C-alpha cells in the first residue's frame, strides 16, 4: 500500500499540462508556479493528473474504510471476502 502521507503539502491543484511546440516539451504548472519542466509525452499528463489521482486514492480508501466498518458492525467476515475477491477489486 502506498503511504500517501508523504504527499502532504504538495503544490495545490489544479495542475495543467502546457506544451511548447517549438521545444517539443511539456511544462506542468499550477496557480503557484511551475511543478515540472522538460517533460515528454504522456508522462506530462500523468504528472499533471497526480493531484486528481491522489484525491481518488483518498476517496476510495475512505469508502473501503466505511465498508469495513459496516461489515464489522454486521459481523461479516470482511477479511476473507477481500482475499476471495481481490482480483475483482
N, C-alpha and C positions, 0 to 999 in steps of 0.2 A: 504494500500500500504506500502511496506517495505521501510524504509528510508535507502537507500544504501550509503548515505554519511558517515554513521558511520563505513563503512568498508575501508575508505580511509587510506592508509598507511599500509595495511595488508602485510604480508610476500609475496613477489612476487612469481608468478607461474613460472614454474610448481611445483606442489606438487606430491610426489609419495607415494604410499602405500606399505610399506615394512612389510612382515610377518615374524615373528620369530616362527618357528615351535616348538622349544623347550619350549618357554613360552606360545605359543598359543595366542599371542597378535600381534597387528599391531602397527607400528610406521609411522607417517606421516612426511615426510621430504621434504625440499626444498633445493635449492642451498645455502640458507643462514643458514641452520641448521634444527633442529627439530621443527616441528609445533605442534605435539601432540604425546603422547605415551600412551601405555597400552590401546589401543582402540580395541574393539571386533567387529567381524563380518562385516556386510555390512555398519555399521556406519563408518568404516575406509574408504571405498571407497567414501561415501558421503562427508566426510571431505576432502579427497584428491581432489575431484572434485569441491570443493567450489569456487576456483578462476574461473573455467570454467563456473559454474552456474552464478556467479556474472557477468561475461562478457556477457553471454547470456541475462541476465535481462537488462543490459545496452543497448545491441544491439536492443532488442525488444522494449524497451522504446523509443529509437531513431526512430525506424520505426513507432511506434504509433504516436509520435510527428509529423513526416513527413506526415503521413496520415491525422492527424487532421489539419495541416497547409494547405494541399492540399484541403481538404473538405471545410475549411473556405474560401479559395480563390474562390472555385467554388460554394460557398453558399449552400453547403449541410448541412443538419441538423444532424451533427455527433453525438450529444448527444443522440438523440432519436434512432439513428441507434445502438449505443453502448448498450443502455438499452434493445432494442429489441433482440439483437444478443449476449448478454453476455454469454449465455450458449454455443453458437457455438464457441466463442473465448476460 
